[in-house]
Amino acid sequence: MLKIGDKAPDFSLKTGNGSTFNLADHQGQKSIVLYFYPKDDTPGCTAEACSFRDQYEDFKDLGAEVVGVSSDSEASHQKFTQKHRLPFELLADADGKVRKLYEVPRALLGLLPGRVTFVIDKHGVIQYIFNSLSGATDHVSNAKKVLEGLPA
C-alpha cells in the first residue's frame, strides 16, 4: 500500500491531445496533484474537474500542476476537456496499469473505479493521499491545503 513519504511510482500515459505525459519529466520542477477519477462527464467527476479548473490558477501559484487520470479514451478526454474548458491534462489509463501502480481501490462493491488524489512534491515524494468517492470537490480543497503547507 502506498503511503505518505513514499516515492511516487513513475509512469507515462497518453493525454487527450495525443502527447505523452511522463511523471519523471516534472521532478525537480513542480509539485503534481494527481487525481484518479471514475469516468468523464459524469456528475461527480464533472464537479471535481470543474472545481480543479476554477482553482487552477491557485494551484499554479502554489507551484503545482493538476493531472487527472481515468480509464476513458484519449478521444473521450479531449471531448470532456473541450466541453468544460479544462486547463490541465487528462490521461488515458485504458488498461488500468497506472491505477494499479498507485493502488487505487475500486469503490461501491468493486463496481466503480475509485476516486483518489495524490499530492506529489517536486522531489517526487507523496505528501498526501485522499480516498473518497463521494467527496469529489473535497479532493480539490484538501490538495490545495496540503500544497499551501509545502516549502516553495
C-alpha positions, -999 to 999 in steps of 0.1 A, spaced: 0 0 0 14 34 -10 17 58 19 28 94 26 66 96 24 69 70 -4 85 78 -37 57 83 -63 58 55 -89 69 68 -123 47 63 -153 39 75 -188 4 79 -203 -12 95 -233 -30 128 -229 -63 138 -245 -43 157 -272 -22 126 -281 11 137 -264 27 117 -237 28 128 -200 58 114 -181 58 120 -144 96 120 -142 97 150 -165 82 172 -138 105 161 -109 126 189 -96 103 215 -113 68 214 -97 45 195 -74 19 173 -91 -17 169 -80 -25 135 -95 -62 127 -92 -78 94 -103 -115 96 -111 -141 71 -123 -154 85 -157 -155 115 -179 -187 136 -180 -205 120 -150 -219 143 -123 -193 138 -96 -164 137 -120 -175 168 -138 -179 187 -104 -144 176 -94 -128 186 -127 -146 219 -128 -136 227 -93 -99 220 -102 -105 242 -133 -119 270 -112 -90 269 -88 -63 260 -114 -45 294 -111 -43 289 -73 -26 255 -79 -2 271 -104 6 299 -79 14 271 -54 39 256 -78 17 226 -88 3 211 -119 -30 192 -119 -33 159 -138 -64 137 -140 -64 100 -147 -92 77 -157 -97 47 -180 -115 68 -206 -100 70 -241 -80 99 -254 -109 110 -275 -133 110 -245 -107 131 -226 -105 155 -255 -143 160 -256 -145 163 -218 -117 189 -217 -132 210 -245 -167 208 -232 -157 221 -197 -126 242 -207 -102 222 -185 -68 239 -185 -49 207 -173 -41 173 -188 -64 143 -185 -45 110 -190 -59 78 -206 -52 47 -184 -73 24 -206 -57 -8 -192 -56 4 -156 -19 -1 -152 -13 32 -135 -43 28 -113 -29 -5 -102 6 10 -98 -9 36 -74 -30 10 -57 -63 29 -63 -90 7 -50 -123 1 -67 -154 16 -50 -191 7 -44 -186 -31 -40 -159 -31 -67 -182 -18 -94 -167 17 -100 -131 28 -103 -121 47 -72 -116 84 -67 -82 91 -51 -60 122 -51 -22 122 -45 -1 153 -39 34 146 -50 60 172 -42 86 184 -66 111 158 -54 87 130 -63 76 122 -28 39 115 -19 28 142 6 -9 134 7 -34 107 -2 -72 112 -1 -96 85 -10 -133 94 -12 -158 86 -39 -185 109 -26 -165 140 -17 -155 149 -52 -148 186 -46 -131 179 -12 -102 165 -32 -96 200 -46 -97 219 -13 -77 193 6 -50 192 -21 -47 230 -20 -43 230 18 -15 204 16 3 225 -11 0 256 10 20 238 37 48 226 14 81 246 10 83 266 -22 
